[in-house]
Amino acid sequence: MGGRAWWVAPSYQVSLVGWRLLRILAQQVPGATVRESVREIQVLEGAVGVRSADSETGLRGEGLDFIVIDEAAHIKGLRDAWEQALRPALSDRQGRALFISTPKGFNHFWELYKQAEISREWAAFQFPTSSNPFIKAEEIEAARLQLPMLVFRQEYLAEFVQLQGALFQREWLSNILEDLPEAHYVRAWDLAASTKTLADYTAGAKVGLCQDGMLVVADVVRGRWEWPDIVKVIGATAKSDGPAVIQGIEDVGTQKGMLQLLQREPSLAGLAFVPVQVHADKVTRCNPWLARAEQGKLALLRGAWNADYVNEVCAFPEADHDDMVDATSAAMQMLSLSGWHGWWTGRTDDEKKVFVDSAGEKHRPEPMPALKHRITVVRQSREDE
């Protein structure tokens, strides 16, 4: 029995290039039939077709044995095309897929590339231009001298880099500490309940502010879990952090229910869980610690999470995921004196009592310091002059 295969291109125009080459090859195969109307070559009981990813309906059809997705990093909506059309088409025949592309930042193609690190069903390969025997070394060297280094690394070394759209520069996150400095630490959580391989993550960032103004990201917990497992992860992390580290949960949507669940859990008595108010967009919320990063006031404690964290932060806000960025922004908000007291003073007496009963009296915020000086400016009207 013959197999069915597709070659998928980013756009219709690019697919025409592949179709022309496929027709030339078909002329060398005895018995091959060219079906121009559907851009498909039939050989015996098998077939090879050409499709373009810019047509959603064009990616749906009968089962496939093999799919080649060319220039995958440059396909708009690659995630949807793969999850909703291409991947289901492989299930009937237990088919395989090959993604080929020059990198384009840390988008969905990068996520697929990283699957090889966590799943035996995936394999990843990286080939720089120098591995092509038909391109002279002199040409590659000339390109290196003429192109910006990031462009050269992406286009010729096949490296994943961020060329544009990023707020954070990679060198701003290069201060890696070996020892945890003394600071006031909190941990904030950005929740996403799903175990789907490419869904959003749940992330918890432990962040501290030193007396000299240095912001330290001490630890990041990140993964994909369902709600019952998220409770266990947050609980275990909070116990590991200790009662001195307040845990913050965004006070929005279904996360409110998670906050209440954590506050009522008997095994977590003595640990502080507080809501974090969200009143601005993601970029605006990250501005306070973006400013510190620019000033050289941001450091990371060395850990296995460092690489993924730096990649996500440097790709923000263009990356597909920003869970660790959001968690860091929420932690920075918690560290703000006005933000913490603003939450406390806005609570009812019953809400304050519930918090203190759960977290303990030692977590009750100190009163705001009284102002030593007060200046009032009054604009004088013309009649008073």
ABEGO torsion letter per residue (X at the ends): XBBBBBBBBABAAAAAAAAAAAAAAAAABBGBBBBAAAGBBBBEABBBBBBBAABAAAABEBBBABBBBBGAAABBGAAAAAAAAAAAAAAAAGBBBBBBBBBBEBBAAAAAAAAAAABAABBBBBBBAAABAABBAAAAAAAAAABBAAAAAAAAAGBBBBABGBABBAAAAABBBABBBBBBBBBBBBBBBBABAABBBBBBBBBBBBAAGBBBBABBBBBBBBAAAAAAAAAAAAAAAEAABBBBBBBBEAAAAAAAAAAABAAABGBBBBBBBBABBAAAAAAAAAAAAAAGABBBBBBAAAAAAAAAAAAOAABABAAAAAAAAAAAAAABAAAAAAAAAABBAAAAAAAAAAAEAAABBBBBBBBABBBBBBBBBAAAX
